[in-house]
Amino acid sequence: MDSPGQVESKIADFIHVLTAHGGLRIKSKILACNGQVQPTSGGAAGSNPSTPAKAPLAPTPEISVELSGPDTPLLLARNGELLHAIEHIAAKILRFEHEEHDRISFDAENFKLLRHRELEMMAEAAVERVRASGRPYAFPAMSSRERRLIHLFVKDSGLPTASQNDGPRRFVVLYPEGEEPASQPSSDDRAHAIRKTFRRR
């Protein structure tokens, strides 16, 4: 397991590659779990360290990276596609397992914070809707991290949830109280069905 200093060094090296060799015009600020800010890539970005932090809506990551600069709009285009990709690559560089990706977070212009608030409001509205209608509610397809947030936000309601579908089409379904989530075929069943499909051709 890398020490916090080693983790910060690896992230700083990765951001240097993005700026020096990838041509991205961004600045970064690495905030470690001990609250220390490490400016990299030519300067600090984001909010002032003296600004009081807002209450977290989700588990606080061990390492947060705030990005800014002329290419910030590029990071946030297509619903933050590049920002999420950079975060994913950083998690892989740090050799975090899939379930450990929440240990690191990249953000720019509070994009993730605002998205978390949006997801929280979606979850609250879905709970009210399911209780009023008595019918399951399917959220739009989301990333694994956003699905985990939805599960977290509705947990206190006591209503059961389950993820459905595969890959980028995977989404969360919220069920009325007492209703069991619909079971999905196991990965072995899906693999068997795919093999049967190819045999028919």
C-alpha positions as CSV (number, residue, x, y, z in Angstrom):
1,M,0.0,0.0,0.0
2,D,1.4,3.4,-1.0
3,S,1.9,6.1,1.6
4,P,-0.1,9.3,1.2
5,G,3.1,11.0,0.0
6,Q,3.6,8.4,-2.7
7,V,0.0,8.6,-3.8
8,E,0.2,12.4,-4.1
9,S,3.5,12.0,-6.1
10,K,2.0,9.6,-8.5
11,I,-1.0,11.8,-9.1
12,A,1.2,14.9,-9.6
13,D,3.3,12.9,-12.1
14,F,0.2,11.8,-14.0
15,I,-1.1,15.4,-14.2
16,H,2.3,16.5,-15.4
17,V,2.0,14.0,-18.3
18,L,-1.5,15.3,-19.1
19,T,-0.2,18.9,-19.2
20,A,3.3,18.6,-20.6
21,H,2.8,15.7,-23.1
22,G,-1.0,15.6,-23.5
23,G,-1.3,19.3,-24.1
24,L,-4.1,19.9,-21.6
25,R,-4.1,23.4,-20.3
26,I,-5.1,22.7,-16.7
27,K,-3.9,23.5,-13.2
28,S,-4.4,21.2,-10.2
29,K,-4.6,21.2,-6.5
30,I,-4.3,17.9,-4.6
31,L,-6.0,17.8,-1.2
32,A,-4.9,14.8,0.8
33,C,-7.0,13.2,3.6
34,N,-4.9,15.0,6.2
35,G,-6.2,18.3,4.8
36,Q,-2.9,19.5,3.3
37,V,-3.1,21.1,-0.1
38,Q,-0.4,20.2,-2.6
39,P,-0.4,22.6,-5.7
40,T,0.9,21.1,-8.9
41,S,1.1,21.8,-12.6
42,G,2.0,25.4,-12.2
43,G,-0.4,26.7,-9.6
44,A,-3.4,26.2,-7.3
45,A,-6.9,25.9,-8.5
46,G,-10.4,25.8,-7.2
47,S,-11.6,27.4,-4.0
48,N,-9.5,29.1,-1.4
49,P,-8.1,26.6,1.2
50,S,-9.3,28.9,4.0
51,T,-12.9,28.6,2.7
52,P,-15.0,26.4,5.1
53,A,-15.8,23.1,3.5
54,K,-19.4,22.2,2.9
55,A,-20.9,19.1,4.5
56,P,-20.1,16.1,2.4
57,L,-23.0,14.4,0.6
58,A,-21.1,11.1,0.2
59,P,-18.1,9.3,1.8
60,T,-15.1,11.7,1.7
61,P,-12.4,10.4,-0.6
62,E,-8.8,10.1,0.8
63,I,-7.5,12.2,-2.1
64,S,-9.3,15.0,-3.9
65,V,-7.9,16.7,-7.0
66,E,-9.3,20.1,-8.0
67,L,-8.7,21.0,-11.7
68,S,-9.0,24.4,-13.3
69,G,-7.6,26.3,-16.3
70,P,-8.5,27.2,-19.9
71,D,-9.3,23.6,-20.8
72,T,-11.8,23.1,-17.9
73,P,-14.8,23.3,-20.4
74,L,-13.2,20.4,-22.2
75,L,-13.0,18.3,-19.0
76,L,-16.7,19.0,-18.3
77,A,-18.1,18.5,-21.9
78,R,-20.4,15.5,-22.5
79,N,-21.4,15.3,-18.8
80,G,-17.8,15.3,-17.5
81,E,-16.7,12.5,-19.8
82,L,-13.0,13.5,-19.8
83,L,-13.0,14.4,-16.1
84,H,-14.3,10.9,-15.3
85,A,-11.9,9.3,-17.6
86,I,-8.9,11.0,-16.0
87,E,-10.2,10.0,-12.5
88,H,-10.6,6.4,-13.7
89,I,-7.0,6.3,-15.1
90,A,-5.6,7.8,-11.9
91,A,-7.4,5.1,-9.9
92,K,-5.8,2.4,-12.2
93,I,-2.3,4.0,-11.8
94,L,-2.7,3.8,-8.1
95,R,-3.8,0.2,-8.5
96,F,-7.1,0.7,-6.7
97,E,-9.5,-2.2,-7.0
98,H,-12.9,-1.3,-8.7
99,E,-14.6,-1.1,-5.3
100,E,-11.9,1.3,-4.0
101,H,-12.3,3.9,-6.7
102,D,-14.2,6.1,-4.3
103,R,-10.9,6.7,-2.5
104,I,-10.0,9.3,-5.1
105,S,-12.0,12.1,-6.6
106,F,-11.3,14.6,-9.4
107,D,-13.4,17.7,-9.8
108,A,-13.6,21.0,-11.7
109,E,-15.8,24.0,-11.0
110,N,-17.7,22.0,-8.4
111,F,-19.1,19.7,-11.2
112,K,-19.1,16.6,-9.0
113,L,-20.5,18.4,-5.9
114,L,-23.4,19.8,-8.0
115,R,-24.0,16.4,-9.5
116,H,-24.0,14.8,-6.1
117,R,-26.7,17.3,-5.0
118,E,-28.7,16.6,-8.2
119,L,-28.5,12.8,-7.4
120,E,-29.6,13.4,-3.9
121,M,-32.7,15.3,-5.0
122,M,-33.4,12.6,-7.6
123,A,-33.3,10.0,-4.9
124,E,-35.6,12.0,-2.6
125,A,-38.1,12.5,-5.4
126,A,-38.0,8.8,-6.3
127,V,-38.6,7.7,-2.7
128,E,-41.7,10.0,-2.6
129,R,-42.9,8.7,-6.0
130,V,-42.5,5.0,-5.1
131,R,-44.3,5.5,-1.7
132,A,-47.1,7.4,-3.4
133,S,-47.6,5.0,-6.4
134,G,-46.6,1.7,-4.9
135,R,-44.7,0.9,-8.1
136,P,-40.9,0.5,-8.7
137,Y,-39.0,3.4,-10.1
138,A,-36.0,3.1,-12.5
139,F,-33.3,5.8,-12.5
140,P,-31.5,6.6,-15.7
141,A,-28.3,4.7,-16.6
142,M,-25.4,5.8,-14.4
143,S,-21.8,5.1,-13.7
144,S,-20.9,2.7,-10.9
145,R,-20.0,5.5,-8.6
146,E,-23.2,7.4,-9.2
147,R,-25.2,4.2,-8.7
148,R,-23.5,3.7,-5.3
149,L,-24.5,7.3,-4.4
150,I,-28.1,6.5,-5.3
151,H,-28.1,3.4,-3.1
152,L,-26.6,5.5,-0.3
153,F,-29.1,8.4,-0.6
154,V,-32.1,6.1,-0.4
155,K,-30.8,3.8,2.3
156,D,-32.4,5.6,5.1
157,S,-35.8,5.3,3.4
158,G,-35.8,1.5,4.0
159,L,-36.9,0.9,0.4
160,P,-35.0,-1.9,-1.4
161,T,-32.8,-1.1,-4.4
162,A,-31.1,-3.2,-7.0
163,S,-28.9,-2.5,-10.1
164,Q,-30.2,-3.8,-13.4
165,N,-28.7,-4.3,-16.9
166,D,-25.0,-4.4,-17.9
167,G,-22.2,-2.0,-18.7
168,P,-22.9,1.6,-19.5
169,R,-26.7,0.8,-19.6
170,R,-26.7,-0.3,-15.9
171,F,-29.2,1.6,-13.7
172,V,-30.7,1.5,-10.2
173,V,-34.3,0.4,-9.5
174,L,-36.1,1.5,-6.3
175,Y,-38.8,-0.8,-5.1
176,P,-41.8,-0.3,-2.8
177,E,-41.5,-1.5,0.7
178,G,-41.8,-5.3,1.0
179,E,-41.3,-5.9,-2.7
180,E,-38.3,-8.1,-3.6
181,P,-35.9,-6.7,-6.3
182,A,-36.2,-8.6,-9.6
183,S,-33.4,-11.1,-10.0
184,Q,-31.1,-10.9,-12.9
185,P,-29.4,-13.8,-14.6
186,S,-26.0,-14.5,-13.2
187,S,-22.9,-13.9,-15.3
188,D,-22.7,-17.6,-16.0
189,D,-26.3,-17.6,-17.3
190,R,-25.5,-14.6,-19.5
191,A,-22.4,-16.3,-20.9
192,H,-24.3,-19.5,-21.6
193,A,-27.0,-17.5,-23.5
194,I,-24.4,-15.7,-25.5
195,R,-22.7,-19.0,-26.5
196,K,-26.1,-20.5,-27.5
197,T,-26.7,-17.4,-29.7
198,F,-23.4,-17.9,-31.5
199,R,-24.1,-21.7,-32.0
200,R,-27.4,-20.9,-33.8
201,R,-25.5,-18.8,-36.4
